[in-house]
Amino acid sequence: MRVITYTNLKKYYQKHPSSKIALQDWNEKIKKAEWSNLSDIKNTFNSVDYVGNDRYVFNIKGNNFRLVVAINFLHQKIFIRFIGTHSEYDKIDCKTV
């Protein structure tokens, strides 16, 4: 898989240093992944949830942060749509970000 807009992750962990290692670890696992469906993702990240509209939510750093991505399985691309805390996550609509 290839992450599109990795700079969004980088900007986030520069502002929130406690998320850096977890986000870098997530990105390294993504680089090695070749997913075709939710089941494949769950083999790598068991806490991922599908929320509709091709959006998936990952719990980051022991559930301290949430990462919402759009995944295009055909082209093996992941688009970062949102990264934030649980309280920030609660204020968004995952299907539209």
Contacts in CASP RR format, 6 or more apart in sequence:
PFRMAT RR
TARGET T0000
AUTHOR 0000-0000-0000
METHOD contacts of the structure
MODEL  1
MRVITYTNLKKYYQKHPSSKIALQDWNEKIKKAEWSNLSDIKNTFNSVDY
VGNDRYVFNIKGNNFRLVVAINFLHQKIFIRFIGTHSEYDKIDCKTV
1 30 0 8 1.000
1 31 0 8 1.000
1 33 0 8 1.000
1 34 0 8 1.000
1 35 0 8 1.000
1 71 0 8 1.000
1 76 0 8 1.000
1 77 0 8 1.000
1 78 0 8 1.000
2 30 0 8 1.000
2 31 0 8 1.000
2 76 0 8 1.000
2 77 0 8 1.000
2 78 0 8 1.000
3 9 0 8 1.000
3 27 0 8 1.000
3 30 0 8 1.000
3 31 0 8 1.000
3 77 0 8 1.000
3 78 0 8 1.000
3 80 0 8 1.000
4 77 0 8 1.000
4 78 0 8 1.000
4 79 0 8 1.000
4 80 0 8 1.000
5 79 0 8 1.000
5 80 0 8 1.000
6 27 0 8 1.000
6 80 0 8 1.000
8 80 0 8 1.000
8 83 0 8 1.000
9 23 0 8 1.000
9 27 0 8 1.000
9 80 0 8 1.000
9 83 0 8 1.000
12 19 0 8 1.000
12 23 0 8 1.000
12 83 0 8 1.000
12 84 0 8 1.000
13 19 0 8 1.000
13 20 0 8 1.000
13 23 0 8 1.000
13 24 0 8 1.000
14 20 0 8 1.000
16 65 0 8 1.000
16 84 0 8 1.000
18 61 0 8 1.000
18 64 0 8 1.000
19 60 0 8 1.000
19 61 0 8 1.000
19 64 0 8 1.000
19 65 0 8 1.000
19 83 0 8 1.000
21 61 0 8 1.000
22 60 0 8 1.000
22 61 0 8 1.000
22 62 0 8 1.000
22 64 0 8 1.000
22 65 0 8 1.000
23 60 0 8 1.000
23 61 0 8 1.000
23 65 0 8 1.000
23 67 0 8 1.000
23 83 0 8 1.000
26 45 0 8 1.000
26 58 0 8 1.000
26 60 0 8 1.000
26 67 0 8 1.000
29 44 0 8 1.000
29 45 0 8 1.000
30 78 0 8 1.000
33 40 0 8 1.000
33 41 0 8 1.000
33 44 0 8 1.000
34 40 0 8 1.000
34 76 0 8 1.000
35 41 0 8 1.000
35 44 0 8 1.000
35 71 0 8 1.000
35 73 0 8 1.000
35 76 0 8 1.000
36 73 0 8 1.000
37 73 0 8 1.000
38 48 0 8 1.000
38 50 0 8 1.000
38 56 0 8 1.000
41 48 0 8 1.000
41 56 0 8 1.000
41 71 0 8 1.000
42 48 0 8 1.000
45 58 0 8 1.000
47 58 0 8 1.000
47 59 0 8 1.000
47 63 0 8 1.000
48 56 0 8 1.000
48 57 0 8 1.000
48 58 0 8 1.000
48 59 0 8 1.000
49 56 0 8 1.000
49 57 0 8 1.000
50 56 0 8 1.000
51 57 0 8 1.000
51 68 0 8 1.000
51 94 0 8 1.000
51 95 0 8 1.000
52 94 0 8 1.000
52 95 0 8 1.000
53 70 0 8 1.000
53 95 0 8 1.000
53 96 0 8 1.000
54 70 0 8 1.000
54 71 0 8 1.000
54 72 0 8 1.000
55 68 0 8 1.000
55 69 0 8 1.000
55 70 0 8 1.000
55 81 0 8 1.000
55 94 0 8 1.000
55 95 0 8 1.000
55 97 0 8 1.000
56 68 0 8 1.000
56 69 0 8 1.000
56 70 0 8 1.000
56 71 0 8 1.000
57 66 0 8 1.000
57 67 0 8 1.000
57 68 0 8 1.000
57 89 0 8 1.000
57 94 0 8 1.000
58 66 0 8 1.000
58 67 0 8 1.000
58 68 0 8 1.000
58 69 0 8 1.000
59 65 0 8 1.000
59 66 0 8 1.000
60 66 0 8 1.000
60 67 0 8 1.000
60 83 0 8 1.000
63 86 0 8 1.000
64 85 0 8 1.000
64 86 0 8 1.000
65 83 0 8 1.000
65 84 0 8 1.000
65 85 0 8 1.000
65 86 0 8 1.000
66 82 0 8 1.000
66 83 0 8 1.000
66 84 0 8 1.000
66 85 0 8 1.000
66 86 0 8 1.000
66 88 0 8 1.000
66 89 0 8 1.000
67 80 0 8 1.000
67 82 0 8 1.000
67 83 0 8 1.000
67 84 0 8 1.000
68 81 0 8 1.000
68 82 0 8 1.000
68 83 0 8 1.000
68 89 0 8 1.000
68 92 0 8 1.000
68 94 0 8 1.000
68 97 0 8 1.000
69 78 0 8 1.000
69 79 0 8 1.000
69 80 0 8 1.000
69 81 0 8 1.000
70 78 0 8 1.000
70 79 0 8 1.000
70 81 0 8 1.000
71 77 0 8 1.000
71 78 0 8 1.000
71 79 0 8 1.000
72 78 0 8 1.000
72 79 0 8 1.000
81 94 0 8 1.000
81 97 0 8 1.000
82 89 0 8 1.000
82 92 0 8 1.000
82 94 0 8 1.000
82 97 0 8 1.000
END
